[in-house]
Amino acid sequence: MIKVVVPATTANCCVGFDCLGMALDWWSTFIFEPADQWLITGCPKEFSGPDNLVLQAFKITCEKLKKECPSFHLHIDSSLPSSRGFGSSAMCIVAGIEGANAWFGSPLTKLEMLDIATRFEGHPDNVGPALMGNVSVSFMEGDQIYSTPMPCADWKLLAMVPDQEVPTAQARKVLPKSLSLDHTKKQVAYALSFMQALQTGDLTLLEASCHDFIHEPYRKHLISAYEPIHQYCQDHGIPMWISGSGSTMIAIHHTSEPLAALQSFADGLHLFCKEVHISKKGAYVVYE
């Protein structure tokens, strides 16, 4: 039996649209066991067919390895809500690739698996940290994929999850076609400062850097609880951002007390809240 454990991820992180992501210590487990035919359990029925992302990623990895895809029973154990901005599709893709790699004796490196995952997903901002942990800055240049994991200070994060889906396709439709030169210059400055603050633990700089011009001004209207949460965070000096395309919002601070007060406020808006941390570890395999 092969058990693949994969972290949730939050991408964009306000100023890093389509390039910045971080691994969270909210784990999902994927168990692969030999079987006479493919069987997928532990997920909604609509995801248990041949289009399942874990299965598809497993098959693509077998093709990469020039191996025949075996039949197996896949059991998924996950409390992660889908279509909420936690990189659930990237998580499934990474699980399938790691599972196939482990099945055939782990011939692939993390960078080789990142290449497969990025070409499947279409962008590396979630699959990078899901595979390698920490905060990752990722991009593609031609056929080459670059993903740099970066260690960070000891931050505490609060995930606030509305009972509301925001499909990625819908969230992409509202994005602007271009940016002004002034906004572009500011975005670069904010992104560089944001990364410096994450690494050094500078809360004041992090709060000052959490201003985006690319996606959040256009996507915030898709999330009914965004405005009250954003206003509360502004009033109390708590940096926050939309996780991925939403609808989850992430707040970050040094200590638990401000986040506990924020959670009480978010409870009044009927949001599901969970305190998480940046995971230094990415996906890993356990053999049983």
C-alpha positions as YAML, in Angstrom:
chain: A
units: angstrom
residues:
- id: 1
  name: MET
  ca: [0.00, 0.00, 0.00]
- id: 2
  name: ILE
  ca: [1.25, 3.47, -0.91]
- id: 3
  name: LYS
  ca: [0.07, 6.48, 1.07]
- id: 4
  name: VAL
  ca: [0.66, 9.93, -0.41]
- id: 5
  name: VAL
  ca: [0.17, 12.92, 1.90]
- id: 6
  name: VAL
  ca: [-0.22, 16.34, 0.27]
- id: 7
  name: PRO
  ca: [-0.61, 19.81, 1.83]
- id: 8
  name: ALA
  ca: [-3.24, 22.34, 0.89]
- id: 9
  name: THR
  ca: [-1.88, 25.49, -0.69]
- id: 10
  name: THR
  ca: [-2.82, 29.14, -0.92]
- id: 11
  name: ALA
  ca: [-1.77, 30.89, -4.12]
- id: 12
  name: ASN
  ca: [-1.45, 34.50, -5.30]
- id: 13
  name: CYS
  ca: [-1.04, 35.62, -1.67]
- id: 14
  name: CYS
  ca: [-2.34, 39.06, -2.60]
- id: 15
  name: VAL
  ca: [0.59, 40.43, -4.63]
- id: 16
  name: GLY
  ca: [1.91, 37.28, -6.36]
- id: 17
  name: PHE
  ca: [-0.72, 36.58, -9.00]
- id: 18
  name: ASP
  ca: [-0.10, 33.24, -10.74]
- id: 19
  name: CYS
  ca: [3.46, 32.96, -9.37]
- id: 20
  name: LEU
  ca: [3.41, 32.93, -5.55]
- id: 21
  name: GLY
  ca: [2.06, 30.12, -3.39]
- id: 22
  name: MET
  ca: [2.55, 28.63, 0.06]
- id: 23
  name: ALA
  ca: [2.04, 25.19, 1.53]
- id: 24
  name: LEU
  ca: [-0.28, 24.93, 4.54]
- id: 25
  name: ASP
  ca: [-0.30, 22.31, 7.29]
- id: 26
  name: TRP
  ca: [-3.75, 21.11, 6.25]
- id: 27
  name: TRP
  ca: [-3.14, 17.63, 4.87]
- id: 28
  name: SER
  ca: [-5.03, 15.23, 2.64]
- id: 29
  name: THR
  ca: [-4.16, 11.55, 2.25]
- id: 30
  name: PHE
  ca: [-4.36, 9.42, -0.89]
- id: 31
  name: ILE
  ca: [-4.03, 5.64, -0.50]
- id: 32
  name: PHE
  ca: [-3.15, 3.48, -3.52]
- id: 33
  name: GLU
  ca: [-3.61, -0.30, -3.33]
- id: 34
  name: PRO
  ca: [-3.40, -2.90, -6.13]
- id: 35
  name: ALA
  ca: [-6.81, -4.03, -7.39]
- id: 36
  name: ASP
  ca: [-8.37, -5.93, -10.30]
- id: 37
  name: GLN
  ca: [-9.97, -2.73, -11.59]
- id: 38
  name: TRP
  ca: [-9.90, 0.97, -10.87]
- id: 39
  name: LEU
  ca: [-11.96, 2.00, -7.87]
- id: 40
  name: ILE
  ca: [-12.05, 5.45, -6.29]
- id: 41
  name: THR
  ca: [-13.60, 5.99, -2.85]
- id: 42
  name: GLY
  ca: [-13.70, 8.77, -0.28]
- id: 43
  name: CYS
  ca: [-14.85, 11.52, -2.65]
- id: 44
  name: PRO
  ca: [-18.20, 12.63, -4.11]
- id: 45
  name: LYS
  ca: [-19.54, 10.28, -6.77]
- id: 46
  name: GLU
  ca: [-19.10, 12.84, -9.55]
- id: 47
  name: PHE
  ca: [-15.33, 12.76, -8.94]
- id: 48
  name: SER
  ca: [-14.97, 8.98, -8.75]
- id: 49
  name: GLY
  ca: [-14.98, 8.25, -12.49]
- id: 50
  name: PRO
  ca: [-12.27, 8.09, -15.16]
- id: 51
  name: ASP
  ca: [-11.90, 11.89, -15.21]
- id: 52
  name: ASN
  ca: [-10.67, 11.94, -11.61]
- id: 53
  name: LEU
  ca: [-7.60, 14.21, -11.49]
- id: 54
  name: VAL
  ca: [-5.58, 11.83, -9.32]
- id: 55
  name: LEU
  ca: [-6.16, 9.00, -11.78]
- id: 56
  name: GLN
  ca: [-5.40, 11.20, -14.79]
- id: 57
  name: ALA
  ca: [-2.15, 12.47, -13.24]
- id: 58
  name: PHE
  ca: [-1.18, 8.89, -12.34]
- id: 59
  name: LYS
  ca: [-1.74, 7.81, -15.96]
- id: 60
  name: ILE
  ca: [0.25, 10.72, -17.40]
- id: 61
  name: THR
  ca: [3.15, 9.89, -15.08]
- id: 62
  name: CYS
  ca: [3.04, 6.26, -16.22]
- id: 63
  name: GLU
  ca: [3.32, 7.50, -19.81]
- id: 64
  name: LYS
  ca: [6.29, 9.66, -18.81]
- id: 65
  name: LEU
  ca: [7.92, 6.59, -17.24]
- id: 66
  name: LYS
  ca: [6.95, 4.41, -20.23]
- id: 67
  name: LYS
  ca: [5.11, 2.05, -17.91]
- id: 68
  name: GLU
  ca: [1.72, 0.41, -18.28]
- id: 69
  name: CYS
  ca: [-0.77, 1.98, -15.87]
- id: 70
  name: PRO
  ca: [-1.82, -0.59, -13.25]
- id: 71
  name: SER
  ca: [-5.30, -1.00, -11.81]
- id: 72
  name: PHE
  ca: [-5.64, 0.19, -8.24]
- id: 73
  name: HIS
  ca: [-8.04, 1.17, -5.49]
- id: 74
  name: LEU
  ca: [-7.63, 4.84, -4.61]
- id: 75
  name: HIS
  ca: [-9.06, 6.01, -1.31]
- id: 76
  name: ILE
  ca: [-9.08, 9.75, -0.61]
- id: 77
  name: ASP
  ca: [-9.18, 11.06, 2.96]
- id: 78
  name: SER
  ca: [-9.57, 14.84, 2.84]
- id: 79
  name: SER
  ca: [-11.45, 17.51, 4.75]
- id: 80
  name: LEU
  ca: [-10.37, 20.20, 2.29]
- id: 81
  name: PRO
  ca: [-13.32, 22.01, 0.68]
- id: 82
  name: SER
  ca: [-13.19, 22.12, -3.12]
- id: 83
  name: SER
  ca: [-13.56, 25.29, -5.23]
- id: 84
  name: ARG
  ca: [-12.60, 27.45, -2.25]
- id: 85
  name: GLY
  ca: [-9.08, 28.50, -3.21]
- id: 86
  name: PHE
  ca: [-6.98, 25.81, -1.51]
- id: 87
  name: GLY
  ca: [-5.41, 24.33, -4.64]
- id: 88
  name: SER
  ca: [-7.50, 21.16, -4.51]
- id: 89
  name: SER
  ca: [-6.87, 20.39, -8.18]
- id: 90
  name: ALA
  ca: [-3.11, 20.87, -7.74]
- id: 91
  name: MET
  ca: [-3.25, 18.66, -4.65]
- id: 92
  name: CYS
  ca: [-4.93, 15.86, -6.63]
- id: 93
  name: ILE
  ca: [-2.46, 16.21, -9.51]
- id: 94
  name: VAL
  ca: [0.51, 16.05, -7.14]
- id: 95
  name: ALA
  ca: [-1.00, 13.03, -5.38]
- id: 96
  name: GLY
  ca: [-1.37, 11.15, -8.67]
- id: 97
  name: ILE
  ca: [2.17, 11.95, -9.79]
- id: 98
  name: GLU
  ca: [3.70, 11.07, -6.41]
- id: 99
  name: GLY
  ca: [1.62, 7.87, -6.31]
- id: 100
  name: ALA
  ca: [2.76, 6.69, -9.74]
- id: 101
  name: ASN
  ca: [6.36, 7.62, -9.01]
- id: 102
  name: ALA
  ca: [6.30, 5.65, -5.75]
- id: 103
  name: TRP
  ca: [4.57, 2.69, -7.45]
- id: 104
  name: PHE
  ca: [7.51, 2.27, -9.82]
- id: 105
  name: GLY
  ca: [10.31, 2.78, -7.32]
- id: 106
  name: SER
  ca: [10.58, 6.60, -7.21]
- id: 107
  name: PRO
  ca: [12.71, 7.24, -10.32]
- id: 108
  name: LEU
  ca: [11.60, 10.88, -10.64]
- id: 109
  name: THR
  ca: [13.06, 13.84, -8.78]
- id: 110
  name: LYS
  ca: [10.88, 16.57, -7.29]
- id: 111
  name: LEU
  ca: [11.83, 18.88, -10.17]
- id: 112
  name: GLU
  ca: [10.82, 16.26, -12.73]
- id: 113
  name: MET
  ca: [7.51, 15.79, -10.93]
- id: 114
  name: LEU
  ca: [7.08, 19.57, -10.87]
- id: 115
  name: ASP
  ca: [7.50, 19.64, -14.64]
- id: 116
  name: ILE
  ca: [4.76, 17.01, -15.11]
- id: 117
  name: ALA
  ca: [2.46, 18.72, -12.61]
- id: 118
  name: THR
  ca: [2.88, 22.19, -14.12]
- id: 119
  name: ARG
  ca: [2.18, 21.01, -17.65]
- id: 120
  name: PHE
  ca: [-0.94, 19.23, -16.40]
- id: 121
  name: GLU
  ca: [-2.18, 22.11, -14.22]
- id: 122
  name: GLY
  ca: [-1.11, 24.88, -16.60]
- id: 123
  name: HIS
  ca: [0.62, 27.01, -13.95]
- id: 124
  name: PRO
  ca: [3.08, 26.21, -11.14]
- id: 125
  name: ASP
  ca: [1.94, 28.48, -8.29]
- id: 126
  name: ASN
  ca: [0.01, 25.74, -6.42]
- id: 127
  name: VAL
  ca: [1.86, 22.59, -7.50]
- id: 128
  name: GLY
  ca: [5.24, 24.08, -6.53]
- id: 129
  name: PRO
  ca: [4.53, 24.45, -2.80]
- id: 130
  name: ALA
  ca: [2.34, 21.31, -2.79]
- id: 131
  name: LEU
  ca: [5.38, 19.31, -3.92]
- id: 132
  name: MET
  ca: [8.17, 21.13, -2.10]
- id: 133
  name: GLY
  ca: [6.62, 22.96, 0.84]
- id: 134
  name: ASN
  ca: [7.31, 26.44, 2.19]
- id: 135
  name: VAL
  ca: [6.56, 29.51, 0.08]
- id: 136
  name: SER
  ca: [7.42, 29.11, -3.60]
- id: 137
  name: VAL
  ca: [7.95, 31.67, -6.34]
- id: 138
  name: SER
  ca: [7.33, 29.86, -9.63]
- id: 139
  name: PHE
  ca: [7.23, 30.73, -13.30]
- id: 140
  name: MET
  ca: [7.71, 29.27, -16.78]
- id: 141
  name: GLU
  ca: [10.24, 30.60, -19.28]
- id: 142
  name: GLY
  ca: [9.86, 28.82, -22.59]
- id: 143
  name: ASP
  ca: [9.86, 25.11, -21.80]
- id: 144
  name: GLN
  ca: [11.72, 25.59, -18.53]
- id: 145
  name: ILE
  ca: [9.89, 25.68, -15.19]
- id: 146
  name: TYR
  ca: [11.43, 27.48, -12.23]
- id: 147
  name: SER
  ca: [10.20, 27.10, -8.66]
- id: 148
  name: THR
  ca: [12.15, 28.43, -5.71]
- id: 149
  name: PRO
  ca: [11.04, 27.38, -2.19]
- id: 150
  name: MET
  ca: [11.78, 30.03, 0.43]
- id: 151
  name: PRO
  ca: [11.86, 29.57, 4.21]
- id: 152
  name: CYS
  ca: [9.75, 32.03, 6.18]
- id: 153
  name: ALA
  ca: [9.39, 33.39, 9.67]
- id: 154
  name: ASP
  ca: [7.01, 31.68, 12.09]
- id: 155
  name: TRP
  ca: [3.63, 33.06, 11.00]
- id: 156
  name: LYS
  ca: [0.15, 32.07, 12.07]
- id: 157
  name: LEU
  ca: [-2.63, 32.09, 9.49]
- id: 158
  name: LEU
  ca: [-6.41, 32.02, 9.73]
- id: 159
  name: ALA
  ca: [-8.33, 30.52, 6.83]
- id: 160
  name: MET
  ca: [-11.87, 31.90, 6.60]
- id: 161
  name: VAL
  ca: [-14.03, 29.80, 4.31]
- id: 162
  name: PRO
  ca: [-17.46, 31.02, 3.11]
- id: 163
  name: ASP
  ca: [-20.15, 28.53, 2.16]
- id: 164
  name: GLN
  ca: [-19.76, 29.76, -1.39]
- id: 165
  name: GLU
  ca: [-17.89, 28.41, -4.40]
- id: 166
  name: VAL
  ca: [-15.98, 30.64, -6.79]
- id: 167
  name: PRO
  ca: [-15.07, 28.58, -9.87]
- id: 168
  name: THR
  ca: [-11.65, 29.49, -11.25]
- id: 169
  name: ALA
  ca: [-13.07, 30.04, -14.74]
- id: 170
  name: GLN
  ca: [-15.53, 32.61, -13.38]
- id: 171
  name: ALA
  ca: [-12.81, 34.35, -11.36]
- id: 172
  name: ARG
  ca: [-10.57, 34.62, -14.44]
- id: 173
  name: LYS
  ca: [-13.29, 36.25, -16.53]
- id: 174
  name: VAL
  ca: [-13.37, 39.36, -14.35]
- id: 175
  name: LEU
  ca: [-9.63, 40.11, -14.60]
- id: 176
  name: PRO
  ca: [-8.40, 43.21, -16.46]
- id: 177
  name: LYS
  ca: [-6.71, 42.88, -19.85]
- id: 178
  name: SER
  ca: [-3.89, 45.28, -18.96]
- id: 179
  name: LEU
  ca: [-2.36, 47.38, -16.15]
- id: 180
  name: SER
  ca: [-1.17, 50.96, -16.12]
- id: 181
  name: LEU
  ca: [2.55, 51.62, -15.80]
- id: 182
  name: ASP
  ca: [2.00, 53.20, -12.37]
- id: 183
  name: HIS
  ca: [0.14, 50.16, -11.06]
- id: 184
  name: THR
  ca: [2.74, 47.82, -12.55]
- id: 185
  name: LYS
  ca: [5.58, 49.61, -10.76]
- id: 186
  name: LYS
  ca: [3.70, 49.54, -7.47]
- id: 187
  name: GLN
  ca: [2.83, 45.85, -7.89]
- id: 188
  name: VAL
  ca: [6.50, 44.94, -8.34]
- id: 189
  name: ALA
  ca: [7.47, 46.95, -5.25]
- id: 190
  name: TYR
  ca: [4.71, 45.40, -3.17]
- id: 191
  name: ALA
  ca: [5.62, 41.87, -4.27]
- id: 192
  name: LEU
  ca: [9.31, 42.28, -3.43]
- id: 193
  name: SER
  ca: [8.49, 43.86, -0.07]
- id: 194
  name: PHE
  ca: [5.94, 41.13, 0.68]
- id: 195
  name: MET
  ca: [8.56, 38.40, 0.21]
- id: 196
  name: GLN
  ca: [11.07, 40.27, 2.36]
- id: 197
  name: ALA
  ca: [8.48, 40.68, 5.12]
- id: 198
  name: LEU
  ca: [7.48, 37.00, 5.01]
- id: 199
  name: GLN
  ca: [11.08, 35.92, 5.43]
- id: 200
  name: THR
  ca: [12.08, 38.41, 8.13]
- id: 201
  name: GLY
  ca: [8.84, 38.42, 10.13]
- id: 202
  name: ASP
  ca: [8.23, 42.14, 9.58]
- id: 203
  name: LEU
  ca: [4.49, 42.52, 10.22]
- id: 204
  name: THR
  ca: [4.44, 46.26, 9.50]
- id: 205
  name: LEU
  ca: [6.07, 45.77, 6.10]
- id: 206
  name: LEU
  ca: [3.81, 42.83, 5.32]
- id: 207
  name: GLU
  ca: [0.69, 44.87, 6.03]
- id: 208
  name: ALA
  ca: [1.99, 47.77, 3.93]
- id: 209
  name: SER
  ca: [2.73, 45.37, 1.06]
- id: 210
  name: CYS
  ca: [-0.71, 43.73, 0.91]
- id: 211
  name: HIS
  ca: [-2.08, 45.85, -1.93]
- id: 212
  name: ASP
  ca: [-2.88, 44.24, -5.25]
- id: 213
  name: PHE
  ca: [-3.85, 45.72, -8.62]
- id: 214
  name: ILE
  ca: [-4.16, 42.55, -10.73]
- id: 215
  name: HIS
  ca: [-6.91, 40.38, -9.29]
- id: 216
  name: GLU
  ca: [-8.27, 41.24, -5.84]
- id: 217
  name: PRO
  ca: [-10.02, 44.52, -6.82]
- id: 218
  name: TYR
  ca: [-11.97, 42.57, -9.44]
- id: 219
  name: ARG
  ca: [-12.57, 39.31, -7.58]
- id: 220
  name: LYS
  ca: [-13.61, 40.74, -4.22]
- id: 221
  name: HIS
  ca: [-17.13, 41.36, -5.55]
- id: 222
  name: LEU
  ca: [-17.51, 37.58, -6.07]
- id: 223
  name: ILE
  ca: [-17.12, 36.97, -2.32]
- id: 224
  name: SER
  ca: [-20.01, 38.21, -0.20]
- id: 225
  name: ALA
  ca: [-18.01, 38.32, 3.06]
- id: 226
  name: TYR
  ca: [-14.94, 40.04, 1.60]
- id: 227
  name: GLU
  ca: [-15.75, 43.66, 2.46]
- id: 228
  name: PRO
  ca: [-16.51, 43.18, 6.18]
- id: 229
  name: ILE
  ca: [-13.48, 40.89, 6.63]
- id: 230
  name: HIS
  ca: [-11.19, 43.26, 4.74]
- id: 231
  name: GLN
  ca: [-12.43, 46.26, 6.74]
- id: 232
  name: TYR
  ca: [-11.95, 44.43, 10.06]
- id: 233
  name: CYS
  ca: [-8.40, 43.45, 9.08]
- id: 234
  name: GLN
  ca: [-7.57, 47.01, 8.01]
- id: 235
  name: ASP
  ca: [-8.90, 48.39, 11.28]
- id: 236
  name: HIS
  ca: [-6.87, 45.92, 13.36]
- id: 237
  name: GLY
  ca: [-3.58, 45.81, 11.44]
- id: 238
  name: ILE
  ca: [-3.96, 42.27, 10.13]
- id: 239
  name: PRO
  ca: [-2.67, 41.50, 6.61]
- id: 240
  name: MET
  ca: [-5.09, 39.40, 4.54]
- id: 241
  name: TRP
  ca: [-5.68, 38.16, 0.99]
- id: 242
  name: ILE
  ca: [-8.00, 36.11, -1.18]
- id: 243
  name: SER
  ca: [-6.72, 32.54, -1.37]
- id: 244
  name: GLY
  ca: [-6.34, 31.55, -5.01]
- id: 245
  name: SER
  ca: [-9.47, 32.58, -6.87]
- id: 246
  name: GLY
  ca: [-11.54, 32.43, -3.66]
- id: 247
  name: SER
  ca: [-13.79, 32.23, -1.89]
- id: 248
  name: THR
  ca: [-11.49, 31.58, 1.07]
- id: 249
  name: MET
  ca: [-9.71, 34.53, 2.67]
- id: 250
  name: ILE
  ca: [-6.41, 34.19, 4.55]
- id: 251
  name: ALA
  ca: [-5.29, 36.43, 7.41]
- id: 252
  name: ILE
  ca: [-1.75, 36.34, 8.80]
- id: 253
  name: HIS
  ca: [-0.14, 37.53, 12.04]
- id: 254
  name: HIS
  ca: [2.67, 36.80, 14.51]
- id: 255
  name: THR
  ca: [0.38, 35.76, 17.34]
- id: 256
  name: SER
  ca: [-2.88, 33.89, 17.81]
- id: 257
  name: GLU
  ca: [-4.72, 36.57, 19.80]
- id: 258
  name: PRO
  ca: [-5.57, 38.96, 16.92]
- id: 259
  name: LEU
  ca: [-6.56, 35.99, 14.77]
- id: 260
  name: ALA
  ca: [-8.77, 34.61, 17.55]
- id: 261
  name: ALA
  ca: [-10.60, 37.94, 17.71]
- id: 262
  name: LEU
  ca: [-10.91, 37.94, 13.93]
- id: 263
  name: GLN
  ca: [-12.30, 34.42, 14.07]
- id: 264
  name: SER
  ca: [-15.00, 35.55, 16.50]
- id: 265
  name: PHE
  ca: [-15.92, 38.29, 14.03]
- id: 266
  name: ALA
  ca: [-15.88, 35.83, 11.12]
- id: 267
  name: ASP
  ca: [-18.07, 33.40, 13.07]
- id: 268
  name: GLY
  ca: [-20.72, 36.10, 13.08]
- id: 269
  name: LEU
  ca: [-20.58, 36.05, 9.27]
- id: 270
  name: HIS
  ca: [-21.07, 32.26, 9.29]
- id: 271
  name: LEU
  ca: [-17.61, 31.52, 7.93]
- id: 272
  name: PHE
  ca: [-15.81, 28.26, 8.67]
- id: 273
  name: CYS
  ca: [-12.45, 29.15, 10.24]
- id: 274
  name: LYS
  ca: [-9.29, 27.14, 10.72]
- id: 275
  name: GLU
  ca: [-5.92, 28.28, 12.06]
- id: 276
  name: VAL
  ca: [-3.09, 26.95, 9.91]
- id: 277
  name: HIS
  ca: [0.65, 27.47, 9.49]
- id: 278
  name: ILE
  ca: [3.08, 27.54, 6.59]
- id: 279
  name: SER
  ca: [4.26, 23.97, 6.09]
- id: 280
  name: LYS
  ca: [7.99, 23.54, 5.57]
- id: 281
  name: LYS
  ca: [7.24, 20.11, 4.15]
- id: 282
  name: GLY
  ca: [5.64, 19.32, 0.81]
- id: 283
  name: ALA
  ca: [4.04, 16.09, -0.39]
- id: 284
  name: TYR
  ca: [5.54, 12.89, 0.97]
- id: 285
  name: VAL
  ca: [5.05, 9.13, 0.62]
- id: 286
  name: VAL
  ca: [4.55, 6.47, 3.29]
- id: 287
  name: TYR
  ca: [4.84, 2.77, 2.42]
- id: 288
  name: GLU
  ca: [2.71, 0.38, 4.47]
...
